[in-house]
């Protein structure tokens, strides 16, 4: 099936309004971390304080997301998302209001941490909905859906910080977080009440032990997402260090966006891959491409040489992530898919925090090359994990009709 036809079939399941709502609803999460950093740094006069507040938001979101996913598996997405949208909106608004008082920055960091508990992982929950909506042509449509969601997530994490930067420049950091709060209130709520939520009503019962969640394969997939998070954090840190070193700190966000451009394009193209190129083969291939395309970062010496390296590196990132999430969908009991997907999302967030902090320390000593060495290490780790997971994925795919073989 041609790629455009695949996407038409997918979007016909929900209509364009849902696709737009689901995309806009994920932007507040992408905006919140940088917006918090800028807000608290401006209020306290310390980037260290801003980083601590942003880190608190990221860590609590990573911890709370699997718990929220488990709740959606039991009681459905709608009620959980409504609480998250309300709580996240109040938290972001409280951050803005408190930043205008004389409270100390640790208080702002605590409020940021509480806010992180409520911010919903919309892209992850959207994947769960697509699986329920796909129907009898499940694998082809789910594969297309996960390709789209991977690209949409990448686009949101490019657009989100860009919106924050623009709002901070034109209005203020507080204005950026107010915009995030409004988006969450409007579109987070709209995503919660959309009729597609009826397709994931929850089991309403506590699941028994046979549906054990943390299997070795899921742990391996989560480690793969941890490596992706480390990549995002270290690339952003390295690019910031390089841009600052050449006197162009304002270009740091644009450089990270270039990484996202390649990733979005490649993510959308994954839907065109034939079924016979199954997940067990895709993961090592994309892992190898990821490693090979990361190596030139160690030879970067200027912004001019960095731009094409980031563009090509992005071509490997989304396909690897899409394959990870697709594999999770295959190995997980449908009644536990929400929490399983959230485990992957949490691993990505934790990896980002680990990557940015580790790369920051190395950048202080070795410059941007030290930061990029963290990226290369993460890429090599992703390849090793892909090779280790391949046998288990092959065994699983042999039991699923329509995935292996010569079906296109």
C-alpha atoms as a printed R data frame, in Angstrom:
    type eleno elety resid chain resno       x       y      z
1   ATOM     1    CA   UNK     A     1   0.000   0.000  0.000
2   ATOM     2    CA   UNK     A     2   1.531   3.360 -0.988
3   ATOM     3    CA   UNK     A     3   2.417   5.582  1.939
4   ATOM     4    CA   UNK     A     4  -0.119   8.321  1.147
5   ATOM     5    CA   UNK     A     5  -2.895   5.771  0.843
6   ATOM     6    CA   UNK     A     6  -1.827   4.292  4.197
7   ATOM     7    CA   UNK     A     7  -2.159   7.658  5.903
8   ATOM     8    CA   UNK     A     8  -5.513   8.351  4.241
9   ATOM     9    CA   UNK     A     9  -6.820   5.030  5.544
10  ATOM    10    CA   UNK     A    10  -5.491   5.804  9.003
11  ATOM    11    CA   UNK     A    11  -6.912   9.308  9.300
12  ATOM    12    CA   UNK     A    12 -10.243   8.133  7.910
13  ATOM    13    CA   UNK     A    13 -10.695   6.230 11.184
14  ATOM    14    CA   UNK     A    14 -10.937   9.448 13.193
15  ATOM    15    CA   UNK     A    15 -11.191  12.442 10.887
16  ATOM    16    CA   UNK     A    16  -8.803  15.362 10.671
17  ATOM    17    CA   UNK     A    17 -10.207  17.144 13.737
18  ATOM    18    CA   UNK     A    18  -8.959  14.413 16.058
19  ATOM    19    CA   UNK     A    19  -5.499  14.426 14.454
20  ATOM    20    CA   UNK     A    20  -5.234  18.181 15.013
21  ATOM    21    CA   UNK     A    21  -6.481  17.978 18.610
22  ATOM    22    CA   UNK     A    22  -4.077  15.168 19.481
23  ATOM    23    CA   UNK     A    23  -1.138  17.083 18.020
24  ATOM    24    CA   UNK     A    24  -1.912  20.365 19.789
25  ATOM    25    CA   UNK     A    25  -2.611  18.557 23.072
26  ATOM    26    CA   UNK     A    26   0.963  17.218 23.206
27  ATOM    27    CA   UNK     A    27   2.576  20.645 22.791
28  ATOM    28    CA   UNK     A    28   2.260  21.744 26.466
29  ATOM    29    CA   UNK     A    29   4.528  18.907 27.588
30  ATOM    30    CA   UNK     A    30   7.080  19.895 24.951
31  ATOM    31    CA   UNK     A    31   6.853  23.551 26.043
32  ATOM    32    CA   UNK     A    32   6.813  23.085 29.794
33  ATOM    33    CA   UNK     A    33  10.410  22.064 30.453
34  ATOM    34    CA   UNK     A    34  12.144  24.894 28.576
35  ATOM    35    CA   UNK     A    35   9.465  27.356 29.664
36  ATOM    36    CA   UNK     A    36  10.060  26.443 33.309
37  ATOM    37    CA   UNK     A    37  13.815  26.771 32.899
38  ATOM    38    CA   UNK     A    38  13.520  30.273 31.423
39  ATOM    39    CA   UNK     A    39  10.867  31.402 33.899
40  ATOM    40    CA   UNK     A    40  12.697  30.287 37.047
41  ATOM    41    CA   UNK     A    41  16.075  31.411 35.738
42  ATOM    42    CA   UNK     A    42  14.645  34.871 35.067
43  ATOM    43    CA   UNK     A    43  12.911  35.071 38.429
44  ATOM    44    CA   UNK     A    44  15.928  33.887 40.439
45  ATOM    45    CA   UNK     A    45  18.773  35.228 38.311
46  ATOM    46    CA   UNK     A    46  20.304  31.740 38.204
47  ATOM    47    CA   UNK     A    47  20.348  29.245 35.345
48  ATOM    48    CA   UNK     A    48  21.230  26.597 37.912
49  ATOM    49    CA   UNK     A    49  17.946  27.277 39.689
50  ATOM    50    CA   UNK     A    50  16.078  27.205 36.379
51  ATOM    51    CA   UNK     A    51  17.707  23.904 35.452
52  ATOM    52    CA   UNK     A    52  16.818  22.405 38.820
53  ATOM    53    CA   UNK     A    53  13.166  23.403 38.436
54  ATOM    54    CA   UNK     A    54  13.001  22.074 34.870
55  ATOM    55    CA   UNK     A    55  14.705  18.869 35.998
56  ATOM    56    CA   UNK     A    56  12.196  18.430 38.812
57  ATOM    57    CA   UNK     A    57   9.351  18.709 36.305
58  ATOM    58    CA   UNK     A    58  10.952  16.155 33.968
59  ATOM    59    CA   UNK     A    59  11.748  13.624 36.702
60  ATOM    60    CA   UNK     A    60   8.324  13.697 38.361
61  ATOM    61    CA   UNK     A    61   6.679  13.374 34.959
62  ATOM    62    CA   UNK     A    62   8.823  10.324 34.230
63  ATOM    63    CA   UNK     A    63   7.900   8.744 37.572
64  ATOM    64    CA   UNK     A    64   4.191   9.561 37.380
65  ATOM    65    CA   UNK     A    65   3.609   8.622 33.724
66  ATOM    66    CA   UNK     A    66   3.610   4.817 34.202
67  ATOM    67    CA   UNK     A    67   1.232   5.234 37.149
68  ATOM    68    CA   UNK     A    68  -1.089   7.324 34.984
69  ATOM    69    CA   UNK     A    69  -0.794   4.728 32.216
70  ATOM    70    CA   UNK     A    70  -1.790   1.995 34.636
71  ATOM    71    CA   UNK     A    71  -4.851   4.002 35.646
72  ATOM    72    CA   UNK     A    72  -5.895   4.445 32.011
73  ATOM    73    CA   UNK     A    73  -5.643   0.676 31.543
74  ATOM    74    CA   UNK     A    74  -7.991   0.142 34.498
75  ATOM    75    CA   UNK     A    75 -10.518   2.998 34.315
76  ATOM    76    CA   UNK     A    76 -10.049   4.382 30.804
77  ATOM    77    CA   UNK     A    77  -8.301   7.432 29.425
78  ATOM    78    CA   UNK     A    78 -11.042  10.034 29.693
79  ATOM    79    CA   UNK     A    79 -11.210  10.587 33.439
80  ATOM    80    CA   UNK     A    80  -7.445  10.342 33.894
81  ATOM    81    CA   UNK     A    81  -6.787  12.869 31.135
82  ATOM    82    CA   UNK     A    82  -9.386  15.287 32.483
83  ATOM    83    CA   UNK     A    83  -7.692  15.276 35.893
84  ATOM    84    CA   UNK     A    84  -4.269  15.642 34.281
85  ATOM    85    CA   UNK     A    85  -5.370  18.507 32.054
86  ATOM    86    CA   UNK     A    86  -6.907  20.387 34.982
87  ATOM    87    CA   UNK     A    87  -4.002  19.687 37.337
88  ATOM    88    CA   UNK     A    88  -1.375  20.561 34.743
89  ATOM    89    CA   UNK     A    89  -3.130  23.811 33.832
90  ATOM    90    CA   UNK     A    90  -3.348  24.851 37.486
91  ATOM    91    CA   UNK     A    91   0.301  23.908 38.044
92  ATOM    92    CA   UNK     A    92   1.580  25.957 35.112
93  ATOM    93    CA   UNK     A    93  -0.553  28.919 36.154
94  ATOM    94    CA   UNK     A    94   0.723  28.643 39.736
95  ATOM    95    CA   UNK     A    95   4.321  28.690 38.496
96  ATOM    96    CA   UNK     A    96   3.682  31.909 36.602
97  ATOM    97    CA   UNK     A    97   1.907  33.598 39.527
98  ATOM    98    CA   UNK     A    98   4.499  32.554 42.122
99  ATOM    99    CA   UNK     A    99   7.363  33.695 39.910
100 ATOM   100    CA   UNK     A   100   5.999  37.231 40.272
101 ATOM   101    CA   UNK     A   101   6.278  37.119 44.059
102 ATOM   102    CA   UNK     A   102   9.346  37.006 46.291
103 ATOM   103    CA   UNK     A   103   9.257  33.233 46.940
104 ATOM   104    CA   UNK     A   104  12.592  31.435 46.818
105 ATOM   105    CA   UNK     A   105  13.465  29.327 43.790
106 ATOM   106    CA   UNK     A   106  13.238  25.983 45.713
107 ATOM   107    CA   UNK     A   107   9.525  26.715 46.162
108 ATOM   108    CA   UNK     A   108   9.215  27.185 42.409
109 ATOM   109    CA   UNK     A   109  11.091  23.911 41.873
110 ATOM   110    CA   UNK     A   110   8.630  22.092 44.142
111 ATOM   111    CA   UNK     A   111   5.674  23.554 42.248
112 ATOM   112    CA   UNK     A   112   7.326  22.547 38.963
113 ATOM   113    CA   UNK     A   113   7.737  19.008 40.296
114 ATOM   114    CA   UNK     A   114   4.068  18.815 41.263
115 ATOM   115    CA   UNK     A   115   3.103  20.153 37.845
116 ATOM   116    CA   UNK     A   116   5.171  17.432 36.184
117 ATOM   117    CA   UNK     A   117   3.043  14.791 37.903
118 ATOM   118    CA   UNK     A   118  -0.024  16.001 36.004
119 ATOM   119    CA   UNK     A   119   1.287  16.806 32.517
120 ATOM   120    CA   UNK     A   120  -0.186  14.113 30.207
121 ATOM   121    CA   UNK     A   121   1.820  12.043 27.711
122 ATOM   122    CA   UNK     A   122  -0.690  12.565 24.916
123 ATOM   123    CA   UNK     A   123   1.390  10.999 22.137
124 ATOM   124    CA   UNK     A   124   1.758   7.787 24.109
125 ATOM   125    CA   UNK     A   125  -1.964   7.537 24.861
126 ATOM   126    CA   UNK     A   126  -2.771   8.310 21.217
127 ATOM   127    CA   UNK     A   127  -0.820   5.191 20.213
128 ATOM   128    CA   UNK     A   128  -3.032   3.127 22.497
129 ATOM   129    CA   UNK     A   129  -6.135   4.577 20.841
130 ATOM   130    CA   UNK     A   130  -4.870   3.821 17.338
131 ATOM   131    CA   UNK     A   131  -4.356   0.190 18.267
132 ATOM   132    CA   UNK     A   132  -7.945  -0.082 19.469
133 ATOM   133    CA   UNK     A   133  -9.274   1.724 16.398
134 ATOM   134    CA   UNK     A   134  -7.331  -0.248 13.788
135 ATOM   135    CA   UNK     A   135  -9.725  -3.187 13.501
136 ATOM   136    CA   UNK     A   136  -9.155  -6.269 11.312
137 ATOM   137    CA   UNK     A   137  -6.362  -4.694  9.234
138 ATOM   138    CA   UNK     A   138  -4.548  -4.237 12.517
139 ATOM   139    CA   UNK     A   139  -0.871  -4.571 11.753
140 ATOM   140    CA   UNK     A   140  -0.729  -2.374  8.646
141 ATOM   141    CA   UNK     A   141  -2.756   0.418 10.199
142 ATOM   142    CA   UNK     A   142  -1.025   0.207 13.575
143 ATOM   143    CA   UNK     A   143   2.331   0.354 11.819
144 ATOM   144    CA   UNK     A   144   1.218   3.471  9.937
145 ATOM   145    CA   UNK     A   145  -0.209   4.964 13.139
146 ATOM   146    CA   UNK     A   146   3.028   4.450 15.029
147 ATOM   147    CA   UNK     A   147   4.984   5.972 12.147
148 ATOM   148    CA   UNK     A   148   2.762   9.026 12.284
149 ATOM   149    CA   UNK     A   149   2.905   9.307 16.083
150 ATOM   150    CA   UNK     A   150   6.697   9.063 16.053
151 ATOM   151    CA   UNK     A   151   6.888  11.892 13.543
152 ATOM   152    CA   UNK     A   152   4.275  13.923 15.443
153 ATOM   153    CA   UNK     A   153   6.195  13.561 18.694
154 ATOM   154    CA   UNK     A   154   9.374  14.708 16.993
155 ATOM   155    CA   UNK     A   155   7.557  17.659 15.427
156 ATOM   156    CA   UNK     A   156   6.102  18.651 18.800
157 ATOM   157    CA   UNK     A   157   9.502  18.605 20.465
158 ATOM   158    CA   UNK     A   158  10.805  20.864 17.702
159 ATOM   159    CA   UNK     A   159   7.793  23.194 17.654
160 ATOM   160    CA   UNK     A   160   7.288  23.312 21.440
161 ATOM   161    CA   UNK     A   161  10.680  24.849 22.359
162 ATOM   162    CA   UNK     A   162  10.455  27.099 19.288
163 ATOM   163    CA   UNK     A   163   7.114  28.460 20.535
164 ATOM   164    CA   UNK     A   164   8.621  28.987 23.979
165 ATOM   165    CA   UNK     A   165  11.542  30.876 22.508
166 ATOM   166    CA   UNK     A   166   9.295  33.045 20.368
167 ATOM   167    CA   UNK     A   167   6.890  33.797 23.225
168 ATOM   168    CA   UNK     A   168   9.756  34.530 25.609
169 ATOM   169    CA   UNK     A   169  11.302  36.935 23.102
170 ATOM   170    CA   UNK     A   170   8.060  38.678 22.128
171 ATOM   171    CA   UNK     A   171   6.316  38.653 25.506
172 ATOM   172    CA   UNK     A   172   8.154  36.958 28.391
173 ATOM   173    CA   UNK     A   173   8.946  33.458 29.734
174 ATOM   174    CA   UNK     A   174   5.774  33.801 31.785
175 ATOM   175    CA   UNK     A   175   3.829  34.380 28.571
176 ATOM   176    CA   UNK     A   176   5.244  31.139 27.157
177 ATOM   177    CA   UNK     A   177   3.977  29.121 30.130
178 ATOM   178    CA   UNK     A   178   0.607  30.873 30.020
179 ATOM   179    CA   UNK     A   179   0.330  29.782 26.379
180 ATOM   180    CA   UNK     A   180   1.186  26.205 27.390
181 ATOM   181    CA   UNK     A   181  -1.462  26.305 30.123
182 ATOM   182    CA   UNK     A   182  -4.124  27.556 27.693
183 ATOM   183    CA   UNK     A   183  -3.235  24.872 25.144
184 ATOM   184    CA   UNK     A   184  -3.454  22.183 27.825
185 ATOM   185    CA   UNK     A   185  -6.779  23.446 29.142
186 ATOM   186    CA   UNK     A   186  -8.325  23.576 25.677
187 ATOM   187    CA   UNK     A   187  -6.794  20.698 23.756
188 ATOM   188    CA   UNK     A   188  -5.896  18.377 26.631
189 ATOM   189    CA   UNK     A   189  -9.554  18.480 27.607
190 ATOM   190    CA   UNK     A   190 -10.669  18.083 23.984
191 ATOM   191    CA   UNK     A   191  -8.428  15.019 23.619
192 ATOM   192    CA   UNK     A   192  -9.878  13.577 26.829
193 ATOM   193    CA   UNK     A   193 -13.516  13.927 25.784
194 ATOM   194    CA   UNK     A   194 -13.081  13.003 22.105
195 ATOM   195    CA   UNK     A   195 -15.226   9.979 21.116
196 ATOM   196    CA   UNK     A   196 -12.089   7.923 20.341
197 ATOM   197    CA   UNK     A   197 -11.569   7.651 24.111
198 ATOM   198    CA   UNK     A   198 -14.599   5.320 24.171
199 ATOM   199    CA   UNK     A   199 -12.480   2.696 22.390
200 ATOM   200    CA   UNK     A   200 -10.156   2.411 25.413
201 ATOM   201    CA   UNK     A   201 -12.604   2.225 28.336
202 ATOM   202    CA   UNK     A   202 -10.294   0.245 30.620
203 ATOM   203    CA   UNK     A   203 -10.691  -3.197 32.119
204 ATOM   204    CA   UNK     A   204 -12.392  -1.960 35.326
205 ATOM   205    CA   UNK     A   205 -10.716  -4.843 37.162
206 ATOM   206    CA   UNK     A   206  -7.324  -5.424 38.717
207 ATOM   207    CA   UNK     A   207  -5.262  -7.537 36.343
208 ATOM   208    CA   UNK     A   208  -3.937 -10.876 37.469
209 ATOM   209    CA   UNK     A   209  -0.272 -11.901 37.675
210 ATOM   210    CA   UNK     A   210  -0.096 -13.771 34.305
211 ATOM   211    CA   UNK     A   211  -0.051 -10.408 32.553
212 ATOM   212    CA   UNK     A   212   3.342  -9.624 34.101
213 ATOM   213    CA   UNK     A   213   4.461  -6.345 32.633
214 ATOM   214    CA   UNK     A   214   8.198  -5.933 33.081
215 ATOM   215    CA   UNK     A   215   9.389  -8.775 30.890
216 ATOM   216    CA   UNK     A   216  13.056  -8.844 29.828
217 ATOM   217    CA   UNK     A   217  12.026  -7.698 26.337
218 ATOM   218    CA   UNK     A   218  10.107  -4.680 27.630
219 ATOM   219    CA   UNK     A   219  13.025  -3.782 29.893
220 ATOM   220    CA   UNK     A   220  15.304  -3.971 26.848
221 ATOM   221    CA   UNK     A   221  12.965  -1.744 24.851
222 ATOM   222    CA   UNK     A   222  12.870   0.743 27.730
223 ATOM   223    CA   UNK     A   223  16.660   0.807 27.782
224 ATOM   224    CA   UNK     A   224  16.558   1.561 24.062
225 ATOM   225    CA   UNK     A   225  14.338   4.554 24.783
226 ATOM   226    CA   UNK     A   226  16.666   5.555 27.611
227 ATOM   227    CA   UNK     A   227  19.452   5.705 25.020
228 ATOM   228    CA   UNK     A   228  17.256   7.891 22.816
229 ATOM   229    CA   UNK     A   229  16.621  10.254 25.722
230 ATOM   230    CA   UNK     A   230  20.359  10.435 26.422
231 ATOM   231    CA   UNK     A   231  20.823  11.310 22.745
232 ATOM   232    CA   UNK     A   232  18.355  14.202 22.904
233 ATOM   233    CA   UNK     A   233  19.850  15.604 26.097
234 ATOM   234    CA   UNK     A   234  23.469  15.300 24.990
235 ATOM   235    CA   UNK     A   235  22.892  16.678 21.482
236 ATOM   236    CA   UNK     A   236  21.066  19.691 22.881
237 ATOM   237    CA   UNK     A   237  23.857  20.294 25.406
238 ATOM   238    CA   UNK     A   238  26.629  19.831 22.847
239 ATOM   239    CA   UNK     A   239  24.950  22.083 20.303
240 ATOM   240    CA   UNK     A   240  24.388  24.751 22.956
241 ATOM   241    CA   UNK     A   241  28.053  24.568 23.977
242 ATOM   242    CA   UNK     A   242  29.210  24.883 20.358
243 ATOM   243    CA   UNK     A   243  26.840  27.743 19.536
244 ATOM   244    CA   UNK     A   244  27.822  29.596 22.701
245 ATOM   245    CA   UNK     A   245  31.500  29.028 22.000
246 ATOM   246    CA   UNK     A   246  31.271  30.734 18.607
247 ATOM   247    CA   UNK     A   247  29.239  33.619 19.993
248 ATOM   248    CA   UNK     A   248  25.828  32.516 18.681
249 ATOM   249    CA   UNK     A   249  23.984  31.103 21.731
250 ATOM   250    CA   UNK     A   250  20.627  32.020 20.201
251 ATOM   251    CA   UNK     A   251  21.124  29.389 17.491
252 ATOM   252    CA   UNK     A   252  21.077  26.475 19.953
253 ATOM   253    CA   UNK     A   253  17.320  25.917 19.608
254 ATOM   254    CA   UNK     A   254  17.479  26.107 15.833
255 ATOM   255    CA   UNK     A   255  20.241  23.506 15.739
256 ATOM   256    CA   UNK     A   256  18.140  21.102 17.792
257 ATOM   257    CA   UNK     A   257  15.239  21.753 15.412
258 ATOM   258    CA   UNK     A   258  17.417  20.634 12.495
259 ATOM   259    CA   UNK     A   259  17.796  17.259 14.219
260 ATOM   260    CA   UNK     A   260  14.013  17.085 14.433
261 ATOM   261    CA   UNK     A   261  13.475  17.896 10.756
262 ATOM   262    CA   UNK     A   262  15.316  14.802  9.562
263 ATOM   263    CA   UNK     A   263  13.578  12.726 12.211
264 ATOM   264    CA   UNK     A   264  10.085  13.868 11.182
265 ATOM   265    CA   UNK     A   265  10.729  13.121  7.499
266 ATOM   266    CA   UNK     A   266  12.123   9.666  8.223
267 ATOM   267    CA   UNK     A   267   9.353   8.900 10.702
268 ATOM   268    CA   UNK     A   268   6.616   9.546  8.165
269 ATOM   269    CA   UNK     A   269   8.452   7.403  5.609
270 ATOM   270    CA   UNK     A   270   8.554   4.347  7.897
271 ATOM   271    CA   UNK     A   271   4.949   3.582  6.916
272 ATOM   272    CA   UNK     A   272   6.194   2.773  3.402
273 ATOM   273    CA   UNK     A   273   8.458  -0.058  4.572
274 ATOM   274    CA   UNK     A   274   7.292  -3.536  3.488
275 ATOM   275    CA   UNK     A   275   6.006  -5.945  6.105
276 ATOM   276    CA   UNK     A   276   8.671  -8.501  5.229
277 ATOM   277    CA   UNK     A   277  11.233  -6.029  6.619
278 ATOM   278    CA   UNK     A   278   9.992  -6.904 10.082
279 ATOM   279    CA   UNK     A   279  10.736  -5.311 13.454
280 ATOM   280    CA   UNK     A   280  13.378  -7.879 14.383
281 ATOM   281    CA   UNK     A   281  15.397  -6.797 11.346
282 ATOM   282    CA   UNK     A   282  14.517  -3.107 11.467
283 ATOM   283    CA   UNK     A   283  15.793  -2.505 14.984
284 ATOM   284    CA   UNK     A   284  19.426  -3.587 14.341
285 ATOM   285    CA   UNK     A   285  19.471  -1.845 10.936
286 ATOM   286    CA   UNK     A   286  18.242   1.432 12.389
287 ATOM   287    CA   UNK     A   287  20.539   0.980 15.387
288 ATOM   288    CA   UNK     A   288  23.519   0.573 13.070
289 ATOM   289    CA   UNK     A   289  22.472   3.638 11.052
290 ATOM   290    CA   UNK     A   290  22.087   5.565 14.303
291 ATOM   291    CA   UNK     A   291  25.632   4.661 15.372
292 ATOM   292    CA   UNK     A   292  27.237   5.378 11.998
293 ATOM   293    CA   UNK     A   293  25.476   8.738 11.644
294 ATOM   294    CA   UNK     A   294  26.385   9.770 15.211
295 ATOM   295    CA   UNK     A   295  30.135   9.236 14.764
296 ATOM   296    CA   UNK     A   296  30.695  12.415 12.656
297 ATOM   297    CA   UNK     A   297  29.688  14.465 15.710
298 ATOM   298    CA   UNK     A   298  33.162  13.786 17.079
299 ATOM   299    CA   UNK     A   299  34.700  15.520 14.052
300 ATOM   300    CA   UNK     A   300  32.476  18.620 14.101
301 ATOM   301    CA   UNK     A   301  34.433  21.867 14.319
302 ATOM   302    CA   UNK     A   302  31.946  24.596 13.378
303 ATOM   303    CA   UNK     A   303  28.260  25.350 13.000
304 ATOM   304    CA   UNK     A   304  28.598  24.816  9.262
305 ATOM   305    CA   UNK     A   305  29.814  21.251  9.731
306 ATOM   306    CA   UNK     A   306  27.320  20.517 12.515
307 ATOM   307    CA   UNK     A   307  24.168  21.313 10.509
308 ATOM   308    CA   UNK     A   308  24.421  18.474  7.934
309 ATOM   309    CA   UNK     A   309  25.525  16.027 10.635
310 ATOM   310    CA   UNK     A   310  22.417  16.772 12.709
311 ATOM   311    CA   UNK     A   311  20.159  16.604  9.662
312 ATOM   312    CA   UNK     A   312  21.378  13.134  8.688
313 ATOM   313    CA   UNK     A   313  21.461  11.890 12.287
314 ATOM   314    CA   UNK     A   314  17.772  12.721 12.563
315 ATOM   315    CA   UNK     A   315  17.035  10.290  9.738
316 ATOM   316    CA   UNK     A   316  17.923   7.378 12.047
317 ATOM   317    CA   UNK     A   317  16.296   8.608 15.261
318 ATOM   318    CA   UNK     A   318  12.565   8.421 14.498
319 ATOM   319    CA   UNK     A   319  12.744   5.002 12.738
320 ATOM   320    CA   UNK     A   320  14.542   3.516 15.748
321 ATOM   321    CA   UNK     A   321  11.991   4.967 18.176
322 ATOM   322    CA   UNK     A   322   9.018   3.927 16.038
323 ATOM   323    CA   UNK     A   323  10.358   0.383 15.924
324 ATOM   324    CA   UNK     A   324  10.744   0.373 19.727
325 ATOM   325    CA   UNK     A   325   7.128   1.466 20.265
326 ATOM   326    CA   UNK     A   326   5.843  -0.939 17.599
327 ATOM   327    CA   UNK     A   327   7.661  -3.819 19.283
328 ATOM   328    CA   UNK     A   328   6.139  -2.812 22.607
329 ATOM   329    CA   UNK     A   329   2.681  -2.943 21.027
330 ATOM   330    CA   UNK     A   330   3.343  -6.482 19.802
331 ATOM   331    CA   UNK     A   331   4.704  -7.966 23.033
332 ATOM   332    CA   UNK     A   332   2.221  -6.384 25.459
333 ATOM   333    CA   UNK     A   333  -1.171  -7.634 26.588
334 ATOM   334    CA   UNK     A   334  -3.700  -5.117 25.195
335 ATOM   335    CA   UNK     A   335  -5.025  -4.600 28.732
336 ATOM   336    CA   UNK     A   336  -1.612  -3.328 29.867
337 ATOM   337    CA   UNK     A   337  -0.624  -1.315 26.799
338 ATOM   338    CA   UNK     A   338  -1.138   2.078 28.422
339 ATOM   339    CA   UNK     A   339   1.293   1.457 31.259
340 ATOM   340    CA   UNK     A   340   3.787  -0.311 28.970
341 ATOM   341    CA   UNK     A   341   3.875   2.660 26.597
342 ATOM   342    CA   UNK     A   342   4.279   4.998 29.563
343 ATOM   343    CA   UNK     A   343   7.278   2.997 30.747
344 ATOM   344    CA   UNK     A   344   8.946   3.789 27.421
345 ATOM   345    CA   UNK     A   345   7.998   7.464 27.698
346 ATOM   346    CA   UNK     A   346   9.361   7.612 31.245
347 ATOM   347    CA   UNK     A   347  12.618   6.010 30.119
348 ATOM   348    CA   UNK     A   348  12.966   8.679 27.436
349 ATOM   349    CA   UNK     A   349  12.511  11.476 29.984
350 ATOM   350    CA   UNK     A   350  14.987   9.944 32.400
351 ATOM   351    CA   UNK     A   351  17.458   9.479 29.561
352 ATOM   352    CA   UNK     A   352  17.118  13.142 28.642
353 ATOM   353    CA   UNK     A   353  17.935  14.201 32.189
354 ATOM   354    CA   UNK     A   354  20.878  11.773 32.335
355 ATOM   355    CA   UNK     A   355  22.186  12.806 28.916
356 ATOM   356    CA   UNK     A   356  21.989  16.547 29.506
357 ATOM   357    CA   UNK     A   357  23.606  16.379 32.944
358 ATOM   358    CA   UNK     A   358  26.413  14.013 31.882
359 ATOM   359    CA   UNK     A   359  27.078  15.925 28.676
360 ATOM   360    CA   UNK     A   360  27.078  19.196 30.608
361 ATOM   361    CA   UNK     A   361  29.801  17.999 32.945
362 ATOM   362    CA   UNK     A   362  31.916  16.713 30.057
363 ATOM   363    CA   UNK     A   363  31.353  19.920 28.081
364 ATOM   364    CA   UNK     A   364  32.761  21.924 30.999
365 ATOM   365    CA   UNK     A   365  35.999  19.938 30.746
366 ATOM   366    CA   UNK     A   366  36.297  18.864 27.112
367 ATOM   367    CA   UNK     A   367  34.021  21.273 25.287
368 ATOM   368    CA   UNK     A   368  31.244  20.316 22.891
369 ATOM   369    CA   UNK     A   369  33.179  17.241 21.689
370 ATOM   370    CA   UNK     A   370  32.900  15.789 25.193
371 ATOM   371    CA   UNK     A   371  29.148  16.282 25.100
372 ATOM   372    CA   UNK     A   372  28.873  14.632 21.695
373 ATOM   373    CA   UNK     A   373  30.885  11.666 22.973
374 ATOM   374    CA   UNK     A   374  27.868  10.935 25.193
375 ATOM   375    CA   UNK     A   375  25.683  10.878 22.069
376 ATOM   376    CA   UNK     A   376  27.978   8.407 20.307
377 ATOM   377    CA   UNK     A   377  28.032   6.167 23.403
378 ATOM   378    CA   UNK     A   378  24.229   6.213 23.540
379 ATOM   379    CA   UNK     A   379  24.016   5.293 19.849
380 ATOM   380    CA   UNK     A   380  26.404   2.372 20.278
381 ATOM   381    CA   UNK     A   381  24.378   1.187 23.289
382 ATOM   382    CA   UNK     A   382  21.191   1.357 21.204
383 ATOM   383    CA   UNK     A   383  22.784  -0.899 18.585
384 ATOM   384    CA   UNK     A   384  23.919  -3.440 21.187
385 ATOM   385    CA   UNK     A   385  20.410  -3.522 22.664
386 ATOM   386    CA   UNK     A   386  18.885  -3.979 19.204
387 ATOM   387    CA   UNK     A   387  21.101  -6.989 18.518
388 ATOM   388    CA   UNK     A   388  20.285  -8.470 21.913
389 ATOM   389    CA   UNK     A   389  16.526  -8.042 21.390
390 ATOM   390    CA   UNK     A   390  16.443  -9.420 17.851
391 ATOM   391    CA   UNK     A   391  15.976 -13.146 18.707
392 ATOM   392    CA   UNK     A   392  13.069 -12.442 21.059
393 ATOM   393    CA   UNK     A   393  11.377 -10.183 18.514
394 ATOM   394    CA   UNK     A   394  11.792 -12.805 15.799
395 ATOM   395    CA   UNK     A   395  10.126 -15.443 17.962
396 ATOM   396    CA   UNK     A   396   7.240 -13.099 18.675
397 ATOM   397    CA   UNK     A   397   6.686 -12.064 15.044
398 ATOM   398    CA   UNK     A   398   6.542 -15.653 13.826
399 ATOM   399    CA   UNK     A   399   3.378 -16.014 15.930
400 ATOM   400    CA   UNK     A   400   1.640 -12.967 14.427
401 ATOM   401    CA   UNK     A   401  -0.069 -13.491 11.051
402 ATOM   402    CA   UNK     A   402   0.631 -10.934  8.358
403 ATOM   403    CA   UNK     A   403   3.929  -9.614  9.723
404 ATOM   404    CA   UNK     A   404   6.552 -11.975  8.443
405 ATOM   405    CA   UNK     A   405   6.687 -13.346  4.956
406 ATOM   406    CA   UNK     A   406   6.246 -11.542  1.681
407 ATOM   407    CA   UNK     A   407   3.266  -9.374  2.479
408 ATOM   408    CA   UNK     A   408   3.780  -5.737  1.426
